[in-house]
Amino acid sequence: MREKNEKALFSRNMSRDPKHEKVVRVSTDGTVKSPDFPHTYPRNKALVWRLIAASENTQIRLTFDERFGLEEPEDGICKYDFVEIEEPAEGTILGRWCGSQRPGRQVSKGNQIRIRFVSDQYLPSKPGFCIHYSLVPLPEEPTSVPPSLHSVDVLTAAVSGFSTVEDVMKYLEPDRWQLDMENLYKPTWHALGKTFLHPKKSRVDLNALKEEVRLYSCTPRNFSVSLREELRRTDAIFWPGCLLVKRCGGNCACCAYGCHDCQCAPAKVTKKYHEVLQLKLRSGGRGLQKSLTDVHLEHHEECACICKDSSRG
């Protein structure tokens, strides 16, 4: 391993001193390059360029020339000869490069960026580097639109991404979401729906085999349904937007002898109530109406294989 020398360390320290940086006022495209590019650069150099865009609403884009070559790294680290890009305002190093692999494009966060080049007294390489700089306008920040002014489709997409009702209320009303939560859970006159589960006893031997066919063939199963589609409501947003219901599903391989079109169909249907959050746009752009409401959904309690073959009498 090469021993560090005082002169190389002195060059590195100089490159950190703001007094030794060259300020470049950027109003058009230009280049920053290592000395003698595209030939071998000199030893013991510490050069700093501080690029400042003429407008504060402008960023600086840096693109490295395809011809790039500095001293190779040691143990994967650019210790000796390197070019470095820094954000002056934050003091953040965007990258340090050496060797022969061309760096990618860099864009400043603000209207300034610093380029630093250091070489020591050993093994200079060629061609060095050449950086093309250009100006790009700062991206405009999106205008903040209150959720109550969004369309139903936009709101539906937004609230569907939240995992808790608290997150939904914070999104809708950041300043008063806790009050909305209190109002949401105040006692109301409507009755709450309930769900009943009936566990089935296990069987053994041949009866167990038959039961398995029944359980995993045509049976009530959990299906997720979209409330807007299920209720055919386009004027309201529900959260959660989907609920689990029991619906008939599966196949009917052992339906009836000679039946060519056997379908799994509900044999017993009930309506069950589910309490959800409902959002409705008030007329005249006066915000959102938020309330808990009961929606009744169809559940299939029993299923049967029905022969739909028209050829059977």
KALIN-V394442 format. One record per residue. N is the residue number from 0. PSI is psi in degrees with one decimal (none if undefined). OMEGA is omega in whole degrees, -180 to 180 (NA if undefined). D_CENTER is the distance of its C-alpha to the mean C-alpha in Angstrom with 2 decimals. Layout:
n:N psi:PSI omega:OMEGA d_center:D_CENTER
n:N psi:PSI omega:OMEGA d_center:D_CENTER
This chain:
n:0 psi:137.6 omega:-179 d_center:44.70
n:1 psi:135.2 omega:178 d_center:45.72
n:2 psi:140.7 omega:177 d_center:47.09
n:3 psi:142.5 omega:179 d_center:45.55
n:4 psi:155.3 omega:-174 d_center:48.03
n:5 psi:-33.7 omega:-178 d_center:48.62
n:6 psi:-41.0 omega:178 d_center:48.41
n:7 psi:-41.2 omega:178 d_center:44.92
n:8 psi:-36.7 omega:178 d_center:43.75
n:9 psi:-38.8 omega:178 d_center:45.46
n:10 psi:-40.7 omega:180 d_center:43.59
n:11 psi:-42.4 omega:180 d_center:40.22
n:12 psi:-37.3 omega:178 d_center:41.25
n:13 psi:-36.2 omega:-178 d_center:42.43
n:14 psi:-18.2 omega:178 d_center:39.08
n:15 psi:-9.8 omega:-177 d_center:37.54
n:16 psi:119.2 omega:-179 d_center:40.26
n:17 psi:-22.5 omega:-179 d_center:39.27
n:18 psi:-23.3 omega:-175 d_center:42.93
n:19 psi:8.5 omega:180 d_center:42.62
n:20 psi:146.9 omega:178 d_center:39.65
n:21 psi:122.4 omega:-179 d_center:40.27
n:22 psi:126.8 omega:-180 d_center:38.62
n:23 psi:115.9 omega:177 d_center:37.70
n:24 psi:119.0 omega:-173 d_center:37.22
n:25 psi:116.1 omega:175 d_center:34.91
n:26 psi:-9.8 omega:178 d_center:35.75
n:27 psi:179.4 omega:-180 d_center:35.49
n:28 psi:152.2 omega:179 d_center:34.38
n:29 psi:-170.7 omega:-179 d_center:36.03
n:30 psi:151.6 omega:169 d_center:36.05
n:31 psi:130.0 omega:-175 d_center:36.34
n:32 psi:157.7 omega:176 d_center:38.03
n:33 psi:152.9 omega:180 d_center:39.77
n:34 psi:137.4 omega:177 d_center:43.57
n:35 psi:11.8 omega:177 d_center:45.46
n:36 psi:136.3 omega:9 d_center:42.36
n:37 psi:29.9 omega:179 d_center:42.42
n:38 psi:-178.4 omega:-178 d_center:45.17
n:39 psi:129.2 omega:179 d_center:45.28
n:40 psi:156.7 omega:-178 d_center:44.20
n:41 psi:162.9 omega:177 d_center:46.64
n:42 psi:162.3 omega:172 d_center:46.66
n:43 psi:56.7 omega:178 d_center:46.02
n:44 psi:144.2 omega:174 d_center:43.83
n:45 psi:99.6 omega:-175 d_center:41.41
n:46 psi:140.3 omega:-180 d_center:40.03
n:47 psi:131.1 omega:174 d_center:37.40
n:48 psi:129.5 omega:176 d_center:36.20
n:49 psi:109.4 omega:-179 d_center:34.41
n:50 psi:128.5 omega:-180 d_center:33.01
n:51 psi:119.3 omega:179 d_center:32.85
n:52 psi:147.3 omega:-178 d_center:31.80
n:53 psi:-33.1 omega:-179 d_center:34.34
n:54 psi:139.7 omega:178 d_center:31.86
n:55 psi:-18.5 omega:180 d_center:29.53
n:56 psi:28.0 omega:-176 d_center:27.05
n:57 psi:140.7 omega:173 d_center:26.77
n:58 psi:162.9 omega:179 d_center:24.86
n:59 psi:125.7 omega:180 d_center:26.58
n:60 psi:132.0 omega:-179 d_center:25.36
n:61 psi:128.8 omega:178 d_center:27.03
n:62 psi:122.0 omega:-179 d_center:27.69
n:63 psi:138.4 omega:174 d_center:29.85
n:64 psi:149.4 omega:-180 d_center:32.82
n:65 psi:-28.1 omega:178 d_center:33.01
n:66 psi:102.7 omega:-176 d_center:36.10
n:67 psi:129.1 omega:178 d_center:34.87
n:68 psi:115.4 omega:174 d_center:36.85
n:69 psi:176.3 omega:180 d_center:37.47
n:70 psi:142.4 omega:-177 d_center:39.01
n:71 psi:150.9 omega:179 d_center:37.19
n:72 psi:162.0 omega:175 d_center:35.21
n:73 psi:122.5 omega:-176 d_center:36.86
n:74 psi:34.8 omega:178 d_center:35.06
n:75 psi:7.8 omega:-177 d_center:31.87
n:76 psi:134.6 omega:177 d_center:32.24
n:77 psi:93.2 omega:-174 d_center:33.42
n:78 psi:-29.4 omega:-165 d_center:36.35
n:79 psi:-65.7 omega:177 d_center:39.02
n:80 psi:128.4 omega:-178 d_center:38.25
n:81 psi:162.2 omega:169 d_center:34.79
n:82 psi:139.8 omega:-172 d_center:32.94
n:83 psi:141.4 omega:178 d_center:30.32
n:84 psi:133.4 omega:-175 d_center:27.89
n:85 psi:145.0 omega:170 d_center:27.35
n:86 psi:110.3 omega:-175 d_center:25.83
n:87 psi:-40.0 omega:-175 d_center:29.08
n:88 psi:-39.3 omega:-176 d_center:27.80
n:89 psi:-13.9 omega:-176 d_center:25.73
n:90 psi:23.7 omega:-178 d_center:27.75
n:91 psi:129.0 omega:177 d_center:24.67
n:92 psi:116.0 omega:180 d_center:25.49
n:93 psi:-25.5 omega:179 d_center:23.03
n:94 psi:153.5 omega:174 d_center:24.97
n:95 psi:131.8 omega:-173 d_center:28.45
n:96 psi:150.6 omega:173 d_center:29.85
n:97 psi:-170.0 omega:-179 d_center:33.12
n:98 psi:-151.5 omega:-174 d_center:34.57
n:99 psi:1.8 omega:180 d_center:34.25
n:100 psi:122.5 omega:-176 d_center:30.54
n:101 psi:127.3 omega:178 d_center:29.41
n:102 psi:158.1 omega:177 d_center:26.54
n:103 psi:175.6 omega:-179 d_center:23.55
n:104 psi:142.6 omega:179 d_center:23.12
n:105 psi:142.7 omega:179 d_center:22.55
n:106 psi:131.0 omega:180 d_center:21.85
n:107 psi:153.5 omega:175 d_center:23.00
n:108 psi:-37.9 omega:178 d_center:21.07
n:109 psi:-145.4 omega:-176 d_center:24.28
n:110 psi:14.6 omega:179 d_center:27.58
n:111 psi:154.5 omega:174 d_center:28.92
n:112 psi:148.9 omega:-177 d_center:28.48
n:113 psi:136.1 omega:177 d_center:30.93
n:114 psi:128.5 omega:-178 d_center:32.11
n:115 psi:132.4 omega:178 d_center:34.28
n:116 psi:130.6 omega:180 d_center:36.58
n:117 psi:134.7 omega:171 d_center:38.72
n:118 psi:145.9 omega:178 d_center:41.35
n:119 psi:-164.1 omega:-173 d_center:43.94
n:120 psi:2.7 omega:-178 d_center:47.47
n:121 psi:150.7 omega:164 d_center:46.71
n:122 psi:58.7 omega:173 d_center:45.57
n:123 psi:150.5 omega:-176 d_center:44.39
n:124 psi:178.6 omega:174 d_center:42.62
n:125 psi:154.1 omega:11 d_center:42.16
n:126 psi:5.6 omega:-172 d_center:40.85
n:127 psi:-138.9 omega:-180 d_center:38.86
n:128 psi:156.4 omega:173 d_center:35.98
n:129 psi:124.6 omega:-179 d_center:35.54
n:130 psi:123.4 omega:176 d_center:32.52
n:131 psi:126.3 omega:178 d_center:32.20
n:132 psi:147.5 omega:179 d_center:30.75
n:133 psi:165.2 omega:-177 d_center:29.87
n:134 psi:139.3 omega:175 d_center:28.60
n:135 psi:139.9 omega:-180 d_center:25.44
n:136 psi:146.5 omega:175 d_center:24.85
n:137 psi:137.3 omega:177 d_center:22.24
n:138 psi:137.4 omega:-180 d_center:19.39
n:139 psi:135.2 omega:177 d_center:20.20
n:140 psi:135.5 omega:180 d_center:18.19
n:141 psi:141.0 omega:179 d_center:17.28
n:142 psi:129.7 omega:-179 d_center:19.97
n:143 psi:118.3 omega:179 d_center:19.17
n:144 psi:126.7 omega:178 d_center:20.29
n:145 psi:141.5 omega:180 d_center:21.25
n:146 psi:-31.5 omega:-177 d_center:19.66
n:147 psi:-16.0 omega:180 d_center:23.25
n:148 psi:-2.1 omega:177 d_center:23.57
n:149 psi:160.5 omega:175 d_center:20.72
n:150 psi:166.3 omega:180 d_center:21.82
n:151 psi:-40.6 omega:-179 d_center:21.83
n:152 psi:-40.9 omega:180 d_center:19.33
n:153 psi:-42.7 omega:179 d_center:16.79
n:154 psi:-39.8 omega:179 d_center:17.49
n:155 psi:-45.0 omega:180 d_center:17.27
n:156 psi:-35.5 omega:-178 d_center:13.74
n:157 psi:-51.0 omega:-175 d_center:12.80
n:158 psi:-22.3 omega:-179 d_center:14.86
n:159 psi:-17.9 omega:-179 d_center:13.97
n:160 psi:-4.9 omega:-179 d_center:10.64
n:161 psi:147.6 omega:-177 d_center:12.87
n:162 psi:-13.0 omega:179 d_center:14.82
n:163 psi:156.5 omega:179 d_center:17.91
n:164 psi:-28.8 omega:177 d_center:20.24
n:165 psi:-40.8 omega:179 d_center:20.35
n:166 psi:-36.2 omega:178 d_center:16.72
n:167 psi:-46.5 omega:-177 d_center:17.61
n:168 psi:-35.3 omega:177 d_center:20.73
n:169 psi:-39.2 omega:179 d_center:19.22
n:170 psi:-41.7 omega:-176 d_center:16.92
n:171 psi:-42.9 omega:-177 d_center:20.02
n:172 psi:81.7 omega:-176 d_center:22.54
n:173 psi:-31.5 omega:-175 d_center:21.37
n:174 psi:-19.2 omega:-175 d_center:25.04
n:175 psi:25.8 omega:-175 d_center:26.73
n:176 psi:-32.8 omega:-180 d_center:24.40
n:177 psi:-38.6 omega:176 d_center:26.79
n:178 psi:-40.4 omega:177 d_center:29.70
n:179 psi:-37.8 omega:179 d_center:27.93
n:180 psi:-41.2 omega:178 d_center:27.36
n:181 psi:-43.7 omega:-180 d_center:31.07
n:182 psi:-31.9 omega:-177 d_center:32.15
n:183 psi:-36.2 omega:-174 d_center:30.00
n:184 psi:16.3 omega:172 d_center:31.80
n:185 psi:146.3 omega:180 d_center:35.28
n:186 psi:137.6 omega:178 d_center:37.81
n:187 psi:173.9 omega:-173 d_center:38.29
n:188 psi:-20.1 omega:-171 d_center:40.95
n:189 psi:151.0 omega:180 d_center:39.05
n:190 psi:151.0 omega:-179 d_center:39.39
n:191 psi:140.2 omega:178 d_center:36.56
n:192 psi:158.1 omega:180 d_center:36.13
n:193 psi:155.0 omega:179 d_center:36.50
n:194 psi:134.0 omega:-180 d_center:35.59
n:195 psi:134.6 omega:179 d_center:38.22
n:196 psi:136.2 omega:-180 d_center:37.72
n:197 psi:95.8 omega:179 d_center:40.74
n:198 psi:143.0 omega:-178 d_center:40.54
n:199 psi:142.7 omega:179 d_center:42.67
n:200 psi:144.6 omega:178 d_center:45.35
n:201 psi:152.6 omega:179 d_center:45.16
n:202 psi:170.6 omega:-179 d_center:48.00
n:203 psi:173.9 omega:175 d_center:49.65
n:204 psi:-142.4 omega:-176 d_center:51.63
n:205 psi:-35.5 omega:178 d_center:51.81
n:206 psi:-35.5 omega:179 d_center:50.69
n:207 psi:-38.8 omega:178 d_center:47.47
n:208 psi:-41.5 omega:180 d_center:46.86
n:209 psi:-38.0 omega:180 d_center:47.44
n:210 psi:-36.3 omega:178 d_center:45.18
n:211 psi:-40.6 omega:178 d_center:42.35
n:212 psi:-42.8 omega:-179 d_center:42.78
n:213 psi:-41.2 omega:-178 d_center:42.74
n:214 psi:-37.5 omega:-173 d_center:39.69
n:215 psi:12.3 omega:174 d_center:37.55
n:216 psi:-107.9 omega:-177 d_center:38.96
n:217 psi:97.9 omega:-176 d_center:39.22
n:218 psi:160.7 omega:172 d_center:37.96
n:219 psi:130.9 omega:-178 d_center:35.82
n:220 psi:161.6 omega:178 d_center:32.27
n:221 psi:124.5 omega:174 d_center:28.98
n:222 psi:140.4 omega:173 d_center:27.05
n:223 psi:133.5 omega:-179 d_center:24.02
n:224 psi:144.9 omega:175 d_center:24.83
n:225 psi:126.0 omega:-177 d_center:23.12
n:226 psi:-37.3 omega:-180 d_center:25.22
n:227 psi:-39.9 omega:179 d_center:25.12
n:228 psi:-41.3 omega:-177 d_center:26.40
n:229 psi:-40.8 omega:-179 d_center:28.74
n:230 psi:-6.6 omega:-178 d_center:30.28
n:231 psi:46.5 omega:-180 d_center:30.08
n:232 psi:117.8 omega:177 d_center:28.89
n:233 psi:-2.3 omega:-177 d_center:27.23
n:234 psi:1.2 omega:-175 d_center:28.23
n:235 psi:158.5 omega:177 d_center:26.26
n:236 psi:135.7 omega:-180 d_center:22.88
n:237 psi:144.2 omega:175 d_center:22.95
n:238 psi:124.1 omega:-4 d_center:20.92
n:239 psi:151.1 omega:-179 d_center:20.40
n:240 psi:-17.3 omega:179 d_center:20.14
n:241 psi:147.7 omega:177 d_center:21.42
n:242 psi:157.4 omega:175 d_center:24.29
n:243 psi:133.2 omega:175 d_center:26.18
n:244 psi:162.3 omega:175 d_center:29.67
n:245 psi:120.8 omega:178 d_center:32.49
n:246 psi:150.2 omega:-180 d_center:33.19
n:247 psi:137.4 omega:179 d_center:35.59
n:248 psi:163.6 omega:-180 d_center:34.26
n:249 psi:-171.1 omega:-179 d_center:35.58
n:250 psi:171.1 omega:-179 d_center:38.43
n:251 psi:66.3 omega:-180 d_center:42.19
n:252 psi:-33.3 omega:-180 d_center:43.86
n:253 psi:66.4 omega:-176 d_center:46.91
n:254 psi:-81.0 omega:179 d_center:47.53
n:255 psi:145.0 omega:-177 d_center:51.09
n:256 psi:130.8 omega:177 d_center:53.40
n:257 psi:0.3 omega:179 d_center:53.46
n:258 psi:126.1 omega:-178 d_center:50.40
n:259 psi:-9.3 omega:-179 d_center:48.20
n:260 psi:82.7 omega:-178 d_center:45.54
n:261 psi:129.2 omega:-175 d_center:44.62
n:262 psi:147.0 omega:176 d_center:41.60
n:263 psi:118.8 omega:-175 d_center:39.99
n:264 psi:153.6 omega:179 d_center:40.56
n:265 psi:135.9 omega:176 d_center:40.53
n:266 psi:-23.1 omega:177 d_center:43.94
n:267 psi:124.6 omega:-176 d_center:43.19
n:268 psi:136.7 omega:175 d_center:40.65
n:269 psi:160.7 omega:175 d_center:39.94
n:270 psi:131.3 omega:178 d_center:37.87
n:271 psi:146.0 omega:-179 d_center:35.87
n:272 psi:141.9 omega:177 d_center:34.39
n:273 psi:131.1 omega:-180 d_center:30.87
n:274 psi:125.3 omega:-178 d_center:29.95
n:275 psi:168.2 omega:175 d_center:26.63
n:276 psi:130.1 omega:179 d_center:25.26
n:277 psi:131.6 omega:178 d_center:26.18
n:278 psi:129.7 omega:178 d_center:25.03
n:279 psi:137.7 omega:177 d_center:27.28
n:280 psi:127.4 omega:176 d_center:27.47
n:281 psi:151.2 omega:-179 d_center:30.79
n:282 psi:150.4 omega:178 d_center:33.00
n:283 psi:18.5 omega:179 d_center:33.33
n:284 psi:34.0 omega:-177 d_center:29.85
n:285 psi:27.5 omega:175 d_center:30.98
n:286 psi:-161.5 omega:-175 d_center:27.71
n:287 psi:141.1 omega:171 d_center:26.65
n:288 psi:122.0 omega:-176 d_center:28.96
n:289 psi:129.5 omega:-179 d_center:27.50
n:290 psi:156.3 omega:171 d_center:29.51
n:291 psi:134.8 omega:-178 d_center:29.73
n:292 psi:153.2 omega:176 d_center:31.30
n:293 psi:129.7 omega:173 d_center:32.67
n:294 psi:137.4 omega:179 d_center:31.77
n:295 psi:130.2 omega:-176 d_center:34.02
n:296 psi:150.8 omega:-179 d_center:32.79
n:297 psi:129.3 omega:175 d_center:34.89
n:298 psi:138.3 omega:176 d_center:35.20
n:299 psi:114.0 omega:-179 d_center:37.27
n:300 psi:-32.0 omega:179 d_center:39.52
n:301 psi:146.8 omega:-179 d_center:41.66
n:302 psi:157.8 omega:179 d_center:41.30
n:303 psi:151.5 omega:175 d_center:43.92
n:304 psi:117.0 omega:-177 d_center:44.36
n:305 psi:130.7 omega:179 d_center:46.03
n:306 psi:120.9 omega:180 d_center:47.87
n:307 psi:11.0 omega:-178 d_center:47.05
n:308 psi:113.9 omega:-178 d_center:49.39
n:309 psi:-16.3 omega:-177 d_center:51.65
n:310 psi:-15.5 omega:179 d_center:54.33
n:311 psi:140.1 omega:-179 d_center:55.12
n:312 psi:none omega:NA d_center:57.78
